[in-house]
Amino acid sequence: MKWVHPWDPHPPSFSRLLPESIRPYPSFEGWFFRIVDSSKGMSFAVIIATNYATWESHATIVFCTDDGESPSTNGGKHGGRTHRVQGMSKDVRITSLSHLQDNNTNSSEPLGFEWEAPELGKVIVKSNETNIDICVMGYHLKARLISKLVFAGGYYELGVLKTPYIGALGYWSPQHQIDMRNIDIGTIFMDINVNPHEGKFSMKAVNPSYTVLITTLADPESFCEPILAPVGKLEWKPACRESYLANIKVEVYAHGVWGLPINKTLVSTQTFSHAALEFGEDLMHEE
């Protein structure tokens, strides 16, 4: 069965007899599932990842402990820390769930898959449902959920080649009937500010009718230990760090044509606590 949807796995085709050192790279895929209940101070995630070249897999559970107030977008301080636990397994089994769909060849819908690794557990992903049963270093997480992507981005270094910044951004408000995504020609994203040392990320999105300002802050001390990944390498090395104690402030302004300051009006302000903020390990060490 051919995998066609971005949510589905895309294992490369090569013989297991081919030495690991000359297998195609990068050959790494991972999936991120996040659960948040800010009213209960609950914020955690599961990351599953497989390096097809070595057929090694990692499962990571990331969670926070909140000892005080969440960080405010006005620069307030808070207590708390984000933690991660990781485990590795060999010979993961990845199975297509295409048999559950009747003659589905529509690439706009994922086929679904089952990821199972010895000693780590199982994740079943369908187009409308995800079931997680993962145990790492005594931490057992079992959940049934649906996850949605809000923002993800980064760049990758392949030898001496550094790719452009790659991002997926979006804002959706049913109340104001706003649907702004970076795949829409009518939306422009600008003023992107990334500052790992201050735990800050901010950006602006503009379309013909609205401007959206998004500011995210987290205490730099609230980020977890490095999360490992094998991007372009045989070894699993530090790839990023995350904080699940961030605060997000979203301001929506109605305006004149293409953001001109004509009758610019604040129509909505929202804040989200226990949000996720991630920086690449290389950014954490930049001066």
One Martini backbone bead per residue (centre of mass of N, CA, C, O) as a GRO file, in nm:
protein
  287
    1MET     BB    1   0.096   0.036   0.023
    2LYS     BB    2   0.054   0.372  -0.044
    3TRP     BB    3   0.174   0.654   0.089
    4VAL     BB    4   0.011   0.999   0.084
    5HIS     BB    5  -0.009   1.122   0.363
    6PRO     BB    6   0.141   1.320   0.604
    7TRP     BB    7   0.036   1.139   0.853
    8ASP     BB    8   0.174   0.917   0.726
    9PRO     BB    9   0.392   0.695   0.662
   10HIS     BB   10   0.745   0.697   0.487
   11PRO     BB   11   0.905   0.445   0.411
   12PRO     BB   12   1.177   0.345   0.275
   13SER     BB   13   1.328   0.168   0.003
   14PHE     BB   14   1.514  -0.110   0.139
   15SER     BB   15   1.746  -0.324   0.226
   16ARG     BB   16   1.846  -0.486   0.520
   17LEU     BB   17   2.137  -0.558   0.388
   18LEU     BB   18   2.202  -0.272   0.404
   19PRO     BB   19   2.408  -0.072   0.529
   20GLU     BB   20   2.360   0.182   0.744
   21SER     BB   21   2.580   0.392   0.631
   22ILE     BB   22   2.417   0.371   0.319
   23ARG     BB   23   2.159   0.466   0.387
   24PRO     BB   24   1.908   0.667   0.355
   25TYR     BB   25   1.917   1.031   0.394
   26PRO     BB   26   1.681   1.112   0.564
   27SER     BB   27   1.499   0.851   0.794
   28PHE     BB   28   1.274   1.032   0.965
   29GLU     BB   29   0.992   0.983   1.195
   30GLY     BB   30   0.719   1.171   1.357
   31TRP     BB   31   0.483   1.200   1.643
   32PHE     BB   32   0.249   1.443   1.788
   33PHE     BB   33   0.089   1.445   2.116
   34ARG     BB   34  -0.159   1.660   2.279
   35ILE     BB   35  -0.252   1.753   2.626
   36VAL     BB   36  -0.506   1.987   2.762
   37ASP     BB   37  -0.584   2.125   3.109
   38SER     BB   38  -0.585   2.428   3.252
   39SER     BB   39  -0.786   2.393   3.497
   40LYS     BB   40  -0.572   2.145   3.607
   41GLY     BB   41  -0.270   2.179   3.509
   42MET     BB   42  -0.266   2.010   3.231
   43SER     BB   43   0.047   1.912   3.049
   44PHE     BB   44   0.098   1.692   2.768
   45ALA     BB   45   0.305   1.442   2.583
   46VAL     BB   46   0.357   1.245   2.277
   47ILE     BB   47   0.648   1.088   2.124
   48ILE     BB   48   0.701   0.934   1.809
   49ALA     BB   49   0.992   0.753   1.668
   50THR     BB   50   1.168   0.670   1.349
   51ASN     BB   51   1.460   0.501   1.231
   52TYR     BB   52   1.495   0.342   0.932
   53ALA     BB   53   1.799   0.272   0.916
   54THR     BB   54   1.795   0.120   1.221
   55TRP     BB   55   1.509   0.063   1.350
   56GLU     BB   56   1.473   0.284   1.559
   57SER     BB   57   1.286   0.375   1.863
   58HIS     BB   58   1.101   0.644   2.015
   59ALA     BB   59   0.965   0.737   2.338
   60THR     BB   60   0.796   1.040   2.456
   61ILE     BB   61   0.739   1.207   2.768
   62VAL     BB   62   0.572   1.518   2.829
   63PHE     BB   63   0.579   1.730   3.130
   64CYS     BB   64   0.430   1.928   3.393
   65THR     BB   65   0.521   2.140   3.679
   66ASP     BB   66   0.322   2.360   3.881
   67ASP     BB   67   0.434   2.612   4.132
   68GLY     BB   68   0.261   2.850   3.989
   69GLU     BB   69   0.244   3.089   3.787
   70SER     BB   70   0.186   3.170   3.488
   71PRO     BB   71   0.307   3.323   3.231
   72SER     BB   72   0.312   3.643   3.123
   73THR     BB   73   0.287   3.883   2.857
   74ASN     BB   74   0.426   4.106   3.076
   75GLY     BB   75   0.673   3.934   3.233
   76GLY     BB   76   0.607   3.727   3.425
   77LYS     BB   77   0.653   3.499   3.680
   78HIS     BB   78   0.732   3.146   3.746
   79GLY     BB   79   0.673   2.825   3.831
   80GLY     BB   80   0.835   2.544   3.705
   81ARG     BB   81   0.846   2.236   3.497
   82THR     BB   82   0.976   2.051   3.231
   83HIS     BB   83   0.949   1.706   3.134
   84ARG     BB   84   1.142   1.406   3.030
   85VAL     BB   85   1.084   1.078   2.889
   86GLN     BB   86   1.283   0.798   2.755
   87GLY     BB   87   1.265   0.537   2.496
   88MET     BB   88   1.397   0.234   2.346
   89SER     BB   89   1.355   0.048   2.028
   90LYS     BB   90   1.330  -0.239   1.835
   91ASP     BB   91   1.137  -0.331   1.581
   92VAL     BB   92   0.913  -0.178   1.464
   93ARG     BB   93   0.557  -0.170   1.398
   94ILE     BB   94   0.411  -0.075   1.078
   95THR     BB   95   0.058  -0.035   1.003
   96SER     BB   96  -0.183  -0.033   0.789
   97LEU     BB   97  -0.545   0.092   0.771
   98SER     BB   98  -0.675   0.047   0.480
   99HIS     BB   99  -0.888  -0.186   0.548
  100LEU     BB  100  -1.098   0.034   0.680
  101GLN     BB  101  -1.114   0.129   0.378
  102ASP     BB  102  -1.315   0.183   0.094
  103ASN     BB  103  -1.139   0.250  -0.166
  104ASN     BB  104  -0.914   0.458  -0.066
  105THR     BB  105  -0.761   0.732  -0.284
  106ASN     BB  106  -0.765   0.985  -0.103
  107SER     BB  107  -0.512   1.216  -0.024
  108SER     BB  108  -0.684   1.394   0.193
  109GLU     BB  109  -0.681   1.113   0.345
  110PRO     BB  110  -0.586   0.916   0.582
  111LEU     BB  111  -0.524   0.579   0.639
  112GLY     BB  112  -0.364   0.495   0.868
  113PHE     BB  113  -0.204   0.363   1.179
  114GLU     BB  114   0.029   0.129   1.341
  115TRP     BB  115   0.233   0.171   1.638
  116GLU     BB  116   0.481  -0.078   1.750
  117ALA     BB  117   0.683  -0.122   2.051
  118PRO     BB  118   0.887  -0.279   2.232
  119GLU     BB  119   0.837  -0.171   2.571
  120LEU     BB  120   0.635   0.090   2.489
  121GLY     BB  121   0.395   0.034   2.269
  122LYS     BB  122   0.088   0.196   2.138
  123VAL     BB  123  -0.033   0.349   1.821
  124ILE     BB  124  -0.351   0.472   1.690
  125VAL     BB  125  -0.416   0.614   1.365
  126LYS     BB  126  -0.676   0.822   1.261
  127SER     BB  127  -0.864   1.065   1.108
  128ASN     BB  128  -1.064   1.080   1.401
  129GLU     BB  129  -0.843   0.906   1.577
  130THR     BB  130  -0.651   0.849   1.889
  131ASN     BB  131  -0.452   0.579   2.033
  132ILE     BB  132  -0.286   0.560   2.356
  133ASP     BB  133  -0.011   0.321   2.474
  134ILE     BB  134   0.239   0.433   2.694
  135CYS     BB  135   0.565   0.317   2.835
  136VAL     BB  136   0.807   0.512   3.039
  137MET     BB  137   0.985   0.467   3.307
  138GLY     BB  138   0.688   0.419   3.461
  139TYR     BB  139   0.530   0.588   3.252
  140HIS     BB  140   0.174   0.593   3.196
  141LEU     BB  141  -0.004   0.645   2.882
  142LYS     BB  142  -0.363   0.685   2.832
  143ALA     BB  143  -0.542   0.767   2.520
  144ARG     BB  144  -0.817   0.959   2.363
  145LEU     BB  145  -0.778   1.148   2.051
  146ILE     BB  146  -0.753   1.482   1.904
  147SER     BB  147  -0.535   1.654   1.680
  148LYS     BB  148  -0.400   1.996   1.624
  149LEU     BB  149  -0.245   2.217   1.417
  150VAL     BB  150  -0.082   2.537   1.460
  151PHE     BB  151   0.248   2.523   1.506
  152ALA     BB  152   0.532   2.466   1.280
  153GLY     BB  153   0.901   2.478   1.279
  154GLY     BB  154   1.206   2.491   1.067
  155TYR     BB  155   1.543   2.380   1.026
  156TYR     BB  156   1.793   2.208   0.821
  157GLU     BB  157   2.097   2.017   0.839
  158LEU     BB  158   2.280   1.898   0.540
  159GLY     BB  159   2.559   1.939   0.617
  160VAL     BB  160   2.615   2.240   0.441
  161LEU     BB  161   2.306   2.241   0.420
  162LYS     BB  162   2.057   2.503   0.460
  163THR     BB  163   1.747   2.535   0.503
  164PRO     BB  164   1.480   2.687   0.497
  165TYR     BB  165   1.226   2.804   0.657
  166ILE     BB  166   0.984   2.588   0.811
  167GLY     BB  167   0.619   2.635   0.806
  168ALA     BB  168   0.313   2.608   1.014
  169LEU     BB  169   0.031   2.819   1.003
  170GLY     BB  170  -0.249   2.928   1.228
  171TYR     BB  171  -0.594   3.075   1.232
  172TRP     BB  172  -0.903   3.015   1.423
  173SER     BB  173  -1.242   3.181   1.415
  174PRO     BB  174  -1.576   3.128   1.448
  175GLN     BB  175  -1.681   3.400   1.561
  176HIS     BB  176  -1.523   3.572   1.307
  177GLN     BB  177  -1.465   3.408   1.053
  178ILE     BB  178  -1.156   3.296   1.078
  179ASP     BB  179  -0.910   3.179   0.816
  180MET     BB  180  -0.560   3.156   0.878
  181ARG     BB  181  -0.310   3.054   0.643
  182ASN     BB  182  -0.006   2.971   0.474
  183ILE     BB  183  -0.184   2.842   0.223
  184ASP     BB  184  -0.291   3.128   0.184
  185ILE     BB  185  -0.274   3.391  -0.028
  186GLY     BB  186  -0.435   3.607   0.176
  187THR     BB  187  -0.180   3.547   0.374
  188ILE     BB  188   0.048   3.730   0.590
  189PHE     BB  189   0.365   3.670   0.737
  190MET     BB  190   0.519   3.855   1.011
  191ASP     BB  191   0.728   3.949   1.254
  192ILE     BB  192   0.930   3.719   1.338
  193ASN     BB  193   1.008   3.618   1.680
  194VAL     BB  194   1.312   3.456   1.809
  195ASN     BB  195   1.375   3.394   2.179
  196PRO     BB  196   1.515   3.164   2.380
  197HIS     BB  197   1.648   3.329   2.625
  198GLU     BB  198   1.337   3.454   2.683
  199GLY     BB  199   1.098   3.277   2.591
  200LYS     BB  200   1.021   3.391   2.282
  201PHE     BB  201   0.722   3.429   2.066
  202SER     BB  202   0.641   3.613   1.758
  203MET     BB  203   0.358   3.736   1.549
  204LYS     BB  204   0.214   3.823   1.218
  205ALA     BB  205  -0.117   3.844   1.066
  206VAL     BB  206  -0.238   3.923   0.725
  207ASN     BB  207  -0.538   4.040   0.585
  208PRO     BB  208  -0.784   4.225   0.436
  209SER     BB  209  -0.941   4.240   0.748
  210TYR     BB  210  -0.698   4.123   0.934
  211THR     BB  211  -0.508   4.128   1.248
  212VAL     BB  212  -0.263   3.904   1.400
  213LEU     BB  213  -0.142   3.877   1.736
  214ILE     BB  214   0.134   3.671   1.860
  215THR     BB  215   0.223   3.581   2.204
  216THR     BB  216   0.504   3.399   2.354
  217LEU     BB  217   0.567   3.281   2.697
  218ALA     BB  218   0.863   3.156   2.882
  219ASP     BB  219   1.044   3.030   3.111
  220PRO     BB  220   1.366   2.927   3.061
  221GLU     BB  221   1.347   2.720   3.320
  222SER     BB  222   1.092   2.538   3.193
  223PHE     BB  223   1.262   2.363   3.027
  224CYS     BB  224   1.356   2.076   2.908
  225GLU     BB  225   1.516   1.831   2.827
  226PRO     BB  226   1.650   1.692   2.574
  227ILE     BB  227   1.533   1.595   2.263
  228LEU     BB  228   1.556   1.323   2.060
  229ALA     BB  229   1.722   1.284   1.728
  230PRO     BB  230   1.809   1.150   1.375
  231VAL     BB  231   1.885   1.388   1.192
  232GLY     BB  232   2.101   1.272   0.952
  233LYS     BB  233   2.159   1.028   1.162
  234LEU     BB  234   2.240   0.758   1.363
  235GLU     BB  235   2.229   0.923   1.606
  236TRP     BB  236   2.087   1.022   1.906
  237LYS     BB  237   2.018   1.369   1.942
  238PRO     BB  238   1.985   1.677   2.028
  239ALA     BB  239   1.699   1.887   1.911
  240CYS     BB  240   1.512   1.985   2.165
  241ARG     BB  241   1.294   2.211   2.356
  242GLU     BB  242   1.032   2.229   2.615
  243SER     BB  243   0.736   2.419   2.708
  244TYR     BB  244   0.421   2.387   2.921
  245LEU     BB  245   0.433   2.714   3.055
  246ALA     BB  246   0.294   2.886   2.853
  247ASN     BB  247   0.183   3.200   2.715
  248ILE     BB  248  -0.094   3.312   2.515
  249LYS     BB  249  -0.146   3.597   2.299
  250VAL     BB  250  -0.447   3.710   2.122
  251GLU     BB  251  -0.484   3.958   1.865
  252VAL     BB  252  -0.771   4.114   1.702
  253TYR     BB  253  -0.791   4.311   1.400
  254ALA     BB  254  -0.969   4.548   1.241
  255HIS     BB  255  -0.939   4.678   0.899
  256GLY     BB  256  -0.826   4.790   0.637
  257VAL     BB  257  -0.654   4.766   0.365
  258TRP     BB  258  -0.389   4.578   0.430
  259GLY     BB  259  -0.332   4.720   0.729
  260LEU     BB  260  -0.429   4.992   0.728
  261PRO     BB  261  -0.471   5.269   0.954
  262ILE     BB  262  -0.807   5.212   0.929
  263ASN     BB  263  -1.015   5.158   1.167
  264LYS     BB  264  -0.864   5.019   1.398
  265THR     BB  265  -0.994   4.720   1.570
  266LEU     BB  266  -1.053   4.561   1.861
  267VAL     BB  267  -1.221   4.226   1.872
  268SER     BB  268  -0.990   4.036   2.017
  269THR     BB  269  -0.897   3.854   2.329
  270GLN     BB  270  -0.657   3.592   2.404
  271THR     BB  271  -0.574   3.335   2.649
  272PHE     BB  272  -0.312   3.078   2.708
  273SER     BB  273  -0.240   2.818   2.908
  274HIS     BB  274  -0.019   2.568   2.895
  275ALA     BB  275   0.162   2.604   2.663
  276ALA     BB  276   0.362   2.545   2.377
  277LEU     BB  277   0.732   2.568   2.360
  278GLU     BB  278   0.977   2.549   2.092
  279PHE     BB  279   1.334   2.476   2.064
  280GLY     BB  280   1.613   2.441   1.919
  281GLU     BB  281   1.919   2.342   2.024
  282ASP     BB  282   2.079   2.553   1.857
  283LEU     BB  283   1.925   2.806   1.966
  284MET     BB  284   2.001   2.768   2.274
  285HIS     BB  285   2.329   2.833   2.189
  286GLU     BB  286   2.291   3.105   2.093
  287GLU     BB  287   2.412   3.448   2.113
   0.00000   0.00000   0.00000
